[in-house]
Amino acid sequence: MLDALTLVTGVAALLLAAWCGFAAYRDEATKDWHFIGMAVVTLLALVQLVVGIVQLARGEDPEQGTTIFVAYLLGAFACVPAAGFMSLAERTKWGSLTVASGAVVLAVLEVRLYDIWGG
């Protein structure tokens, strides 16, 4: 898999986590700018999902198994949008904290994806 894409996605997720964590610290709900940040991170995860599936279609195999690799790819793609939807239901600082937590989960999933692929 593309190591640079994995790194960029993980770093973007951590930046989103810090940004939303700071908003939670200031007792702010998620704002439109936060959702733009979530969209950027989600787009990176979507690109990673497509690249991963294309590499599997080419016949390349992850070191730790295809099934677990695809499961982690789908989880990485879904975690930030799921946190974003939950933050819409909780329009307080806890919504911002939910997005920050989802972004940290994505960063951890990126490390795990790198490991599963054989990095």
N, C-alpha and C positions, 0 to 999 in steps of 0.2 A: 504494500500500500504506500501511498505517498506520505513520506515522513513529514514533509513541510506542511502539507494540508492538516495533518493530525496536530502538529505543533501550533499552527495558526488558529485552529479551532479551539484547542485547549486554552491558549492564551486569551483569545477573545472571550471565552466563557469565564475565565477568571476576572477579566476586566469588567464584564457585565455583573459578576457576583460582587465585586468591590463597589461598583456604582450603585447597585440596588441595596447593598448592605449599608452604604453611606446614607441613602435615602431613608432606610429604616431607622438608622441612628438619629436622623433629623425628624422622625415621626411623620414621614411623608408616604403617601400611597404611590403606587406606580403611576407614572405620567406617560404621555404620548411618546416622549423621547425614550423612555425605557422600552416601550414596545417596538420602537424602531431598532434599538439595540438588540432586542430579542429576535427580531426578524433577520438581522444580519447574522447573528450566531446560528439561527435555524437554517438560513441559506447555506452557511458553511457546512453544517451537518448534513444537509441535503446533498450537497456536492460530494461530500465524503461517502454518503450512502450510494450514490450513483457510481462513483469511482470504484468502490468496493465491489459492487455487483458486476461491473464491467470486467474487473480483474478476475472475478470468479468465473465469468462467462468465457474468458480467454483460456481458462484451464489452470490458472495459478491457484495454489491451495494455501490456506493459512496453516501455520505450524500446529495449532491446537484444535483444529477442526472447523469445518465450514458452518455447521449448525450454530455453534456458539458465536462464531464471528458474525453471522447474519443477525442473530439475536441482539448482540451488542450494538451493531450498526443501527438496527431499528430502535433500540432503547435510547441510543445517543440522539437520534433524530427526533424522538418524541418527548424527551424530558423537559426541554425549555418551553415548547409550546404548551405542554400540560401545566407547567408552573405558571405560565402567563395566563391561561384560562382560570386557574385557581385564584390568581391575584385579582382578577376581575370580580370574583365573588366576594373577596375580602378587601374592600377599599380603604384599608388602614395601613399602618406601617407593617403589619403582618403579611400583607400582600407583597410588599417589597422584599421582605425577608424570605418569603416563599420562592420568589424568583431568584434571589441570591442563592438559596439552597439548591434549587434546580440547576443553576449554572455551575455550582461546585460539583454537583453530581456529574454533569456533562464533562467537566475537566477530568474527573477520576475515570470516567468511562473511556475518555481518549487515551489515557495511560494504559488502561486495560486492553483497548483495541490494538495499540502498538505492540503490546506483549503477546496477544493472541496471534497476530500476524507473523510474529517471529522477529521482532525488533530487539 
